[in-house]
Amino acid sequence: MSSILIVTDAWHPQINGVVRSLERTAEELEEIGIRVEFLSPQAFKTLPCPTYPEIRLSLTHRGIVGRKIEEFGCEHLHIATEGPLGILAASVARKTGRPFTTSYHTRFPEYVSARLPIPLSWSYSWLRKFHNSASGCMVATRSLEQDLRDRGFQNLMRWSRGVDEQLFRPYEGSVLPADLPRPVFMYVGRVAIEKNIKAFLDLKLNGSKVVVGGGPQLEALRREYPDTHFTGSKVGEDLARHYSDADVFMFPSLTDTFGNVMLEALACGVPVAAYPVMGPLDVIGDTGAGVLSENLQEAAEAALDIPRDHCRMIAMNYTWAASARQFLDNCIAARDIYNGTLARAKAAE
């Protein structure tokens, strides 16, 4: 396989795990000679997503998406998201008989139910139909794979994640205000209701709480928690230095499928405190690089005793090169599955 087109509704200016994962995967694939192209909202007129204006919804139709897919001339089609572009691209692929893969990055039904009174069963029914129409659906962890299989999802393939160990590493010096009391408990990521950040901010912890990131809930939380230090969004080395300045990384989410930010924190030598749910169970588990507990305060306090060098050692088990190779192998396997399905259908005629 020499070329891949990735269709994604999640793209710049968004700063999240999906965008970072796709970018790093593409970089690693190009290093081994695979041409990777992206079809994203940047190619179309867009509207802001209701309640989440940072997400741009593409204004287009199937004919235009189909023409763009043909123009790229890539050997394999991967649909990364279930938004407007992903839906149209899947429709084009089914109509033209083109094999494609999808990936399940976000527990979309749980995110929707946090905002609207829509039953989980309705959302999962639609998602199951969408992903099962592909030759393969890539998932990041064993627990997510089992959860989706129990819900009737098929052709599931593992696609783990990586971390840039050169960028995310322990740094000398502090970037946080000098008068912030220690220890520092830090959250990094989108500031949105589905991230369950209030569960962290409501804790009675000695020291300081820091929130790094932007999102639709940012201003409301600033007003509600004036004693918390909100930095806004950070990128690159500035982001890595903020991680490194923390004593414990807080991951209060109950709905993430993986949590790239946990790997970034660990690579900076920062232990993790989280609930024992999908994502933390897979990344932290029994590694000793964090504490998982239904009592998040106890987890945060216990994590202070974890050696920082052990955290970085655990993070080094994840590389983007291995992640990209896994992604490529899945694309190749999906084409074999598609061709085998076609052969059996012809034989049955």
VEXKOLLUM-646056 format. One record per residue (C-alpha): x, y negated, z; residue in three letters; residue number from 1. Coordinates in steps of 0.1 Angstrom, whole numbers, plus 5000, padded with zeros to 4 digits. Example, Ala and Ser with C-alpha at 12.3 -4.5 7.8 and 13.67 -1.06 7.14 Angstrom:
@u 5123; v 5045; w 5078; rest ALA; nr 1 $
@u 5137; v 5011; w 5071; rest SER; nr 2 $
END
This chain:
@u 5000; v 5000; w 5000; rest MET; nr 1 $
@u 5015; v 4967; w 4989; rest SER; nr 2 $
@u 4988; v 4940; w 4997; rest SER; nr 3 $
@u 4961; v 4934; w 5022; rest ILE; nr 4 $
@u 4934; v 4907; w 5023; rest LEU; nr 5 $
@u 4921; v 4898; w 5058; rest ILE; nr 6 $
@u 4887; v 4881; w 5060; rest VAL; nr 7 $
@u 4882; v 4863; w 5093; rest THR; nr 8 $
@u 4858; v 4838; w 5107; rest ASP; nr 9 $
@u 4882; v 4831; w 5136; rest ALA; nr 10 $
@u 4909; v 4808; w 5124; rest TRP; nr 11 $
@u 4926; v 4775; w 5131; rest HIS; nr 12 $
@u 4921; v 4752; w 5148; rest PRO; nr 13 $
@u 4909; v 4779; w 5172; rest GLN; nr 14 $
@u 4935; v 4791; w 5197; rest ILE; nr 15 $
@u 4927; v 4826; w 5208; rest ASN; nr 16 $
@u 4938; v 4862; w 5209; rest GLY; nr 17 $
@u 4921; v 4871; w 5176; rest VAL; nr 18 $
@u 4939; v 4844; w 5156; rest VAL; nr 19 $
@u 4973; v 4851; w 5173; rest ARG; nr 20 $
@u 4969; v 4888; w 5166; rest SER; nr 21 $
@u 4961; v 4884; w 5130; rest LEU; nr 22 $
@u 4989; v 4859; w 5124; rest GLU; nr 23 $
@u 5016; v 4881; w 5141; rest ARG; nr 24 $
@u 5004; v 4912; w 5123; rest THR; nr 25 $
@u 5007; v 4894; w 5090; rest ALA; nr 26 $
@u 5042; v 4882; w 5098; rest GLU; nr 27 $
@u 5053; v 4917; w 5107; rest GLU; nr 28 $
@u 5038; v 4932; w 5076; rest LEU; nr 29 $
@u 5054; v 4907; w 5054; rest GLU; nr 30 $
@u 5087; v 4916; w 5070; rest GLU; nr 31 $
@u 5083; v 4951; w 5056; rest ILE; nr 32 $
@u 5072; v 4939; w 5021; rest GLY; nr 33 $
@u 5034; v 4939; w 5025; rest ILE; nr 34 $
@u 5017; v 4909; w 5010; rest ARG; nr 35 $
@u 4990; v 4896; w 5033; rest VAL; nr 36 $
@u 4964; v 4869; w 5024; rest GLU; nr 37 $
@u 4937; v 4854; w 5045; rest PHE; nr 38 $
@u 4901; v 4843; w 5036; rest LEU; nr 39 $
@u 4890; v 4820; w 5064; rest SER; nr 40 $
@u 4867; v 4791; w 5070; rest PRO; nr 41 $
@u 4894; v 4768; w 5058; rest GLN; nr 42 $
@u 4884; v 4777; w 5022; rest ALA; nr 43 $
@u 4848; v 4765; w 5027; rest PHE; nr 44 $
@u 4826; v 4737; w 5040; rest LYS; nr 45 $
@u 4817; v 4745; w 5076; rest THR; nr 46 $
@u 4794; v 4736; w 5104; rest LEU; nr 47 $
@u 4802; v 4738; w 5141; rest PRO; nr 48 $
@u 4788; v 4768; w 5159; rest CYS; nr 49 $
@u 4759; v 4758; w 5183; rest PRO; nr 50 $
@u 4772; v 4757; w 5219; rest THR; nr 51 $
@u 4808; v 4764; w 5207; rest TYR; nr 52 $
@u 4818; v 4736; w 5183; rest PRO; nr 53 $
@u 4854; v 4748; w 5181; rest GLU; nr 54 $
@u 4842; v 4778; w 5160; rest ILE; nr 55 $
@u 4834; v 4767; w 5124; rest ARG; nr 56 $
@u 4807; v 4786; w 5105; rest LEU; nr 57 $
@u 4814; v 4788; w 5068; rest SER; nr 58 $
@u 4787; v 4776; w 5043; rest LEU; nr 59 $
@u 4789; v 4799; w 5013; rest THR; nr 60 $
@u 4772; v 4828; w 4997; rest HIS; nr 61 $
@u 4781; v 4863; w 4985; rest ARG; nr 62 $
@u 4789; v 4854; w 4949; rest GLY; nr 63 $
@u 4816; v 4829; w 4959; rest ILE; nr 64 $
@u 4831; v 4853; w 4985; rest VAL; nr 65 $
@u 4831; v 4881; w 4960; rest GLY; nr 66 $
@u 4849; v 4859; w 4934; rest ARG; nr 67 $
@u 4875; v 4849; w 4960; rest LYS; nr 68 $
@u 4881; v 4885; w 4970; rest ILE; nr 69 $
@u 4887; v 4893; w 4933; rest GLU; nr 70 $
@u 4911; v 4863; w 4929; rest GLU; nr 71 $
@u 4933; v 4875; w 4958; rest PHE; nr 72 $
@u 4937; v 4909; w 4940; rest GLY; nr 73 $
@u 4947; v 4927; w 4972; rest CYS; nr 74 $
@u 4948; v 4965; w 4974; rest GLU; nr 75 $
@u 4930; v 4967; w 5007; rest HIS; nr 76 $
@u 4903; v 4946; w 5024; rest LEU; nr 77 $
@u 4902; v 4942; w 5062; rest HIS; nr 78 $
@u 4873; v 4924; w 5078; rest ILE; nr 79 $
@u 4883; v 4910; w 5112; rest ALA; nr 80 $
@u 4851; v 4894; w 5124; rest THR; nr 81 $
@u 4814; v 4898; w 5123; rest GLU; nr 82 $
@u 4807; v 4862; w 5114; rest GLY; nr 83 $
@u 4793; v 4847; w 5082; rest PRO; nr 84 $
@u 4824; v 4855; w 5061; rest LEU; nr 85 $
@u 4827; v 4890; w 5075; rest GLY; nr 86 $
@u 4791; v 4897; w 5068; rest ILE; nr 87 $
@u 4793; v 4885; w 5032; rest LEU; nr 88 $
@u 4826; v 4903; w 5026; rest ALA; nr 89 $
@u 4812; v 4936; w 5038; rest ALA; nr 90 $
@u 4782; v 4931; w 5016; rest SER; nr 91 $
@u 4805; v 4925; w 4986; rest VAL; nr 92 $
@u 4825; v 4955; w 4994; rest ALA; nr 93 $
@u 4795; v 4978; w 4997; rest ARG; nr 94 $
@u 4780; v 4965; w 4965; rest LYS; nr 95 $
@u 4813; v 4969; w 4945; rest THR; nr 96 $
@u 4824; v 5002; w 4960; rest GLY; nr 97 $
@u 4855; v 4987; w 4976; rest ARG; nr 98 $
@u 4869; v 5005; w 5007; rest PRO; nr 99 $
@u 4874; v 4983; w 5037; rest PHE; nr 100 $
@u 4882; v 4984; w 5074; rest THR; nr 101 $
@u 4869; v 4963; w 5103; rest THR; nr 102 $
@u 4881; v 4955; w 5137; rest SER; nr 103 $
@u 4862; v 4950; w 5170; rest TYR; nr 104 $
@u 4879; v 4922; w 5189; rest HIS; nr 105 $
@u 4851; v 4908; w 5209; rest THR; nr 106 $
@u 4823; v 4922; w 5230; rest ARG; nr 107 $
@u 4799; v 4901; w 5210; rest PHE; nr 108 $
@u 4766; v 4915; w 5226; rest PRO; nr 109 $
@u 4778; v 4905; w 5261; rest GLU; nr 110 $
@u 4789; v 4870; w 5249; rest TYR; nr 111 $
@u 4755; v 4865; w 5232; rest VAL; nr 112 $
@u 4736; v 4876; w 5263; rest SER; nr 113 $
@u 4755; v 4852; w 5285; rest ALA; nr 114 $
@u 4740; v 4824; w 5264; rest ARG; nr 115 $
@u 4707; v 4837; w 5250; rest LEU; nr 116 $
@u 4680; v 4861; w 5263; rest PRO; nr 117 $
@u 4688; v 4887; w 5236; rest ILE; nr 118 $
@u 4689; v 4924; w 5247; rest PRO; nr 119 $
@u 4722; v 4941; w 5244; rest LEU; nr 120 $
@u 4706; v 4970; w 5226; rest SER; nr 121 $
@u 4696; v 4947; w 5197; rest TRP; nr 122 $
@u 4731; v 4933; w 5193; rest SER; nr 123 $
@u 4748; v 4967; w 5195; rest TYR; nr 124 $
@u 4723; v 4981; w 5170; rest SER; nr 125 $
@u 4733; v 4955; w 5144; rest TRP; nr 126 $
@u 4770; v 4958; w 5152; rest LEU; nr 127 $
@u 4769; v 4996; w 5149; rest ARG; nr 128 $
@u 4754; v 4993; w 5114; rest LYS; nr 129 $
@u 4780; v 4967; w 5104; rest PHE; nr 130 $
@u 4811; v 4986; w 5116; rest HIS; nr 131 $
@u 4798; v 5020; w 5105; rest ASN; nr 132 $
@u 4796; v 5008; w 5069; rest SER; nr 133 $
@u 4834; v 5006; w 5069; rest ALA; nr 134 $
@u 4858; v 5035; w 5064; rest SER; nr 135 $
@u 4874; v 5026; w 5097; rest GLY; nr 136 $
@u 4869; v 5003; w 5127; rest CYS; nr 137 $
@u 4900; v 4993; w 5146; rest MET; nr 138 $
@u 4899; v 4989; w 5184; rest VAL; nr 139 $
@u 4926; v 4979; w 5208; rest ALA; nr 140 $
@u 4922; v 5003; w 5237; rest THR; nr 141 $
@u 4912; v 5038; w 5248; rest ARG; nr 142 $
@u 4883; v 5025; w 5270; rest SER; nr 143 $
@u 4868; v 5004; w 5242; rest LEU; nr 144 $
@u 4871; v 5033; w 5218; rest GLU; nr 145 $
@u 4852; v 5055; w 5243; rest GLN; nr 146 $
@u 4826; v 5028; w 5250; rest ASP; nr 147 $
@u 4818; v 5023; w 5213; rest LEU; nr 148 $
@u 4818; v 5060; w 5205; rest ARG; nr 149 $
@u 4792; v 5065; w 5232; rest ASP; nr 150 $
@u 4771; v 5038; w 5215; rest ARG; nr 151 $
@u 4773; v 5056; w 5182; rest GLY; nr 152 $
@u 4802; v 5038; w 5164; rest PHE; nr 153 $
@u 4821; v 5060; w 5140; rest GLN; nr 154 $
@u 4856; v 5062; w 5123; rest ASN; nr 155 $
@u 4872; v 5044; w 5153; rest LEU; nr 156 $
@u 4910; v 5038; w 5150; rest MET; nr 157 $
@u 4934; v 5025; w 5176; rest ARG; nr 158 $
@u 4952; v 4992; w 5169; rest TRP; nr 159 $
@u 4970; v 4979; w 5200; rest SER; nr 160 $
@u 4986; v 4945; w 5204; rest ARG; nr 161 $
@u 5021; v 4931; w 5210; rest GLY; nr 162 $
@u 5039; v 4902; w 5226; rest VAL; nr 163 $
@u 5066; v 4879; w 5215; rest ASP; nr 164 $
@u 5092; v 4887; w 5241; rest GLU; nr 165 $
@u 5116; v 4859; w 5228; rest GLN; nr 166 $
@u 5090; v 4832; w 5233; rest LEU; nr 167 $
@u 5072; v 4846; w 5264; rest PHE; nr 168 $
@u 5099; v 4851; w 5290; rest ARG; nr 169 $
@u 5109; v 4837; w 5324; rest PRO; nr 170 $
@u 5120; v 4801; w 5322; rest TYR; nr 171 $
@u 5140; v 4780; w 5346; rest GLU; nr 172 $
@u 5124; v 4748; w 5360; rest GLY; nr 173 $
@u 5088; v 4737; w 5365; rest SER; nr 174 $
@u 5064; v 4721; w 5341; rest VAL; nr 175 $
@u 5036; v 4717; w 5367; rest LEU; nr 176 $
@u 5033; v 4686; w 5390; rest PRO; nr 177 $
@u 5058; v 4688; w 5418; rest ALA; nr 178 $
@u 5031; v 4682; w 5444; rest ASP; nr 179 $
@u 5011; v 4713; w 5436; rest LEU; nr 180 $
@u 5011; v 4735; w 5466; rest PRO; nr 181 $
@u 5025; v 4770; w 5461; rest ARG; nr 182 $
@u 5016; v 4797; w 5453; rest PRO; nr 183 $
@u 5001; v 4789; w 5419; rest VAL; nr 184 $
@u 4973; v 4810; w 5407; rest PHE; nr 185 $
@u 4968; v 4804; w 5369; rest MET; nr 186 $
@u 4942; v 4812; w 5343; rest TYR; nr 187 $
@u 4951; v 4808; w 5306; rest VAL; nr 188 $
@u 4926; v 4811; w 5277; rest GLY; nr 189 $
@u 4894; v 4798; w 5263; rest ARG; nr 190 $
@u 4874; v 4778; w 5289; rest VAL; nr 191 $
@u 4840; v 4793; w 5282; rest ALA; nr 192 $
@u 4812; v 4809; w 5301; rest ILE; nr 193 $
@u 4819; v 4844; w 5290; rest GLU; nr 194 $
@u 4854; v 4843; w 5305; rest LYS; nr 195 $
@u 4839; v 4842; w 5340; rest ASN; nr 196 $
@u 4864; v 4815; w 5351; rest ILE; nr 197 $
@u 4841; v 4804; w 5380; rest LYS; nr 198 $
@u 4847; v 4837; w 5397; rest ALA; nr 199 $
@u 4884; v 4826; w 5400; rest PHE; nr 200 $
@u 4877; v 4790; w 5408; rest LEU; nr 201 $
@u 4853; v 4799; w 5437; rest ASP; nr 202 $
@u 4880; v 4819; w 5455; rest LEU; nr 203 $
@u 4894; v 4806; w 5488; rest LYS; nr 204 $
@u 4931; v 4809; w 5480; rest LEU; nr 205 $
@u 4960; v 4793; w 5497; rest ASN; nr 206 $
@u 4980; v 4773; w 5472; rest GLY; nr 207 $
@u 4968; v 4759; w 5439; rest SER; nr 208 $
@u 4946; v 4769; w 5410; rest LYS; nr 209 $
@u 4956; v 4760; w 5375; rest VAL; nr 210 $
@u 4935; v 4764; w 5343; rest VAL; nr 211 $
@u 4954; v 4762; w 5310; rest VAL; nr 212 $
@u 4932; v 4760; w 5278; rest GLY; nr 213 $
@u 4903; v 4742; w 5262; rest GLY; nr 214 $
@u 4867; v 4751; w 5254; rest GLY; nr 215 $
@u 4831; v 4742; w 5258; rest PRO; nr 216 $
@u 4831; v 4746; w 5296; rest GLN; nr 217 $
@u 4862; v 4725; w 5302; rest LEU; nr 218 $
@u 4846; v 4692; w 5311; rest GLU; nr 219 $
@u 4819; v 4708; w 5333; rest ALA; nr 220 $
@u 4845; v 4727; w 5353; rest LEU; nr 221 $
@u 4867; v 4696; w 5356; rest ARG; nr 222 $
@u 4838; v 4679; w 5373; rest ARG; nr 223 $
@u 4827; v 4708; w 5395; rest GLU; nr 224 $
@u 4862; v 4718; w 5406; rest TYR; nr 225 $
@u 4882; v 4685; w 5412; rest PRO; nr 226 $
@u 4909; v 4703; w 5432; rest ASP; nr 227 $
@u 4918; v 4725; w 5403; rest THR; nr 228 $
@u 4946; v 4714; w 5379; rest HIS; nr 229 $
@u 4933; v 4715; w 5343; rest PHE; nr 230 $
@u 4961; v 4711; w 5317; rest THR; nr 231 $
@u 4941; v 4714; w 5285; rest GLY; nr 232 $
@u 4954; v 4736; w 5256; rest SER; nr 233 $
@u 4991; v 4745; w 5254; rest LYS; nr 234 $
@u 5010; v 4762; w 5226; rest VAL; nr 235 $
@u 5045; v 4776; w 5219; rest GLY; nr 236 $
@u 5072; v 4772; w 5244; rest GLU; nr 237 $
@u 5051; v 4747; w 5264; rest ASP; nr 238 $
@u 5025; v 4775; w 5269; rest LEU; nr 239 $
@u 5052; v 4800; w 5278; rest ALA; nr 240 $
@u 5067; v 4776; w 5304; rest ARG; nr 241 $
@u 5033; v 4772; w 5320; rest HIS; nr 242 $
@u 5029; v 4810; w 5323; rest TYR; nr 243 $
@u 5064; v 4812; w 5338; rest SER; nr 244 $
@u 5055; v 4786; w 5364; rest ASP; nr 245 $
@u 5027; v 4806; w 5378; rest ALA; nr 246 $
@u 5030; v 4830; w 5408; rest ASP; nr 247 $
@u 4999; v 4851; w 5398; rest VAL; nr 248 $
@u 4980; v 4853; w 5365; rest PHE; nr 249 $
@u 4943; v 4854; w 5370; rest MET; nr 250 $
@u 4922; v 4874; w 5345; rest PHE; nr 251 $
@u 4885; v 4872; w 5358; rest PRO; nr 252 $
@u 4869; v 4882; w 5325; rest SER; nr 253 $
@u 4844; v 4911; w 5325; rest LEU; nr 254 $
@u 4839; v 4912; w 5288; rest THR; nr 255 $
@u 4873; v 4911; w 5270; rest ASP; nr 256 $
@u 4883; v 4941; w 5249; rest THR; nr 257 $
@u 4920; v 4937; w 5255; rest PHE; nr 258 $
@u 4934; v 4904; w 5268; rest GLY; nr 259 $
@u 4966; v 4893; w 5250; rest ASN; nr 260 $
@u 4971; v 4867; w 5276; rest VAL; nr 261 $
@u 4979; v 4894; w 5302; rest MET; nr 262 $
@u 5008; v 4906; w 5281; rest LEU; nr 263 $
@u 5021; v 4871; w 5277; rest GLU; nr 264 $
@u 5019; v 4865; w 5314; rest ALA; nr 265 $
@u 5037; v 4898; w 5322; rest LEU; nr 266 $
@u 5064; v 4890; w 5296; rest ALA; nr 267 $
@u 5070; v 4858; w 5316; rest CYS; nr 268 $
@u 5074; v 4878; w 5347; rest GLY; nr 269 $
@u 5040; v 4870; w 5362; rest VAL; nr 270 $
@u 5019; v 4897; w 5379; rest PRO; nr 271 $
@u 4982; v 4900; w 5370; rest VAL; nr 272 $
@u 4951; v 4900; w 5392; rest ALA; nr 273 $
@u 4919; v 4912; w 5376; rest ALA; nr 274 $
@u 4888; v 4932; w 5379; rest TYR; nr 275 $
@u 4890; v 4970; w 5372; rest PRO; nr 276 $
@u 4872; v 4967; w 5338; rest VAL; nr 277 $
@u 4880; v 4973; w 5301; rest MET; nr 278 $
@u 4911; v 4954; w 5292; rest GLY; nr 279 $
@u 4928; v 4953; w 5326; rest PRO; nr 280 $
@u 4923; v 4990; w 5331; rest LEU; nr 281 $
@u 4942; v 4996; w 5298; rest ASP; nr 282 $
@u 4969; v 4970; w 5300; rest VAL; nr 283 $
@u 4976; v 4971; w 5338; rest ILE; nr 284 $
@u 4961; v 5004; w 5349; rest GLY; nr 285 $
@u 4986; v 5021; w 5372; rest ASP; nr 286 $
@u 5017; v 5003; w 5359; rest THR; nr 287 $
@u 5022; v 4984; w 5391; rest GLY; nr 288 $
@u 5024; v 4951; w 5372; rest ALA; nr 289 $
@u 4992; v 4938; w 5387; rest GLY; nr 290 $
@u 4964; v 4945; w 5411; rest VAL; nr 291 $
@u 4929; v 4955; w 5400; rest LEU; nr 292 $
@u 4900; v 4952; w 5425; rest SER; nr 293 $
@u 4863; v 4944; w 5427; rest GLU; nr 294 $
@u 4875; v 4918; w 5453; rest ASN; nr 295 $
@u 4894; v 4894; w 5431; rest LEU; nr 296 $
@u 4907; v 4874; w 5461; rest GLN; nr 297 $
@u 4923; v 4905; w 5475; rest GLU; nr 298 $
@u 4938; v 4913; w 5441; rest ALA; nr 299 $
@u 4953; v 4878; w 5438; rest ALA; nr 300 $
@u 4968; v 4879; w 5473; rest GLU; nr 301 $
@u 4983; v 4914; w 5468; rest ALA; nr 302 $
@u 4997; v 4905; w 5434; rest ALA; nr 303 $
@u 5021; v 4880; w 5451; rest LEU; nr 304 $
@u 5042; v 4909; w 5463; rest ASP; nr 305 $
@u 5049; v 4924; w 5428; rest ILE; nr 306 $
@u 5085; v 4919; w 5415; rest PRO; nr 307 $
@u 5086; v 4897; w 5385; rest ARG; nr 308 $
@u 5112; v 4918; w 5367; rest ASP; nr 309 $
@u 5089; v 4948; w 5368; rest HIS; nr 310 $
@u 5061; v 4928; w 5351; rest CYS; nr 311 $
@u 5084; v 4919; w 5322; rest ARG; nr 312 $
@u 5096; v 4955; w 5319; rest MET; nr 313 $
@u 5060; v 4967; w 5315; rest ILE; nr 314 $
@u 5053; v 4940; w 5288; rest ALA; nr 315 $
@u 5083; v 4952; w 5268; rest MET; nr 316 $
@u 5063; v 4984; w 5260; rest ASN; nr 317 $
@u 5042; v 4963; w 5235; rest TYR; nr 318 $
@u 5058; v 4950; w 5203; rest THR; nr 319 $
@u 5042; v 4933; w 5173; rest TRP; nr 320 $
@u 5062; v 4955; w 5150; rest ALA; nr 321 $
@u 5046; v 4986; w 5164; rest ALA; nr 322 $
@u 5012; v 4969; w 5163; rest SER; nr 323 $
@u 5015; v 4960; w 5126; rest ALA; nr 324 $
@u 5027; v 4995; w 5117; rest ARG; nr 325 $
@u 4996; v 5009; w 5134; rest GLN; nr 326 $
@u 4974; v 4985; w 5115; rest PHE; nr 327 $
@u 4990; v 4995; w 5082; rest LEU; nr 328 $
@u 4986; v 5032; w 5089; rest ASP; nr 329 $
@u 4949; v 5026; w 5097; rest ASN; nr 330 $
@u 4944; v 5008; w 5064; rest CYS; nr 331 $
@u 4960; v 5037; w 5045; rest ILE; nr 332 $
@u 4940; v 5063; w 5065; rest ALA; nr 333 $
@u 4908; v 5044; w 5058; rest ALA; nr 334 $
@u 4914; v 5046; w 5020; rest ARG; nr 335 $
@u 4920; v 5083; w 5023; rest ASP; nr 336 $
@u 4887; v 5086; w 5042; rest ILE; nr 337 $
@u 4869; v 5066; w 5015; rest TYR; nr 338 $
@u 4884; v 5086; w 4987; rest ASN; nr 339 $
@u 4876; v 5119; w 5004; rest GLY; nr 340 $
@u 4840; v 5108; w 5009; rest THR; nr 341 $
@u 4837; v 5099; w 4972; rest LEU; nr 342 $
@u 4852; v 5133; w 4962; rest ALA; nr 343 $
@u 4827; v 5152; w 4983; rest ARG; nr 344 $
@u 4798; v 5131; w 4969; rest ALA; nr 345 $
@u 4808; v 5139; w 4934; rest LYS; nr 346 $
@u 4813; v 5176; w 4941; rest ALA; nr 347 $
@u 4778; v 5177; w 4956; rest ALA; nr 348 $
@u 4762; v 5162; w 4924; rest GLU; nr 349 $
END
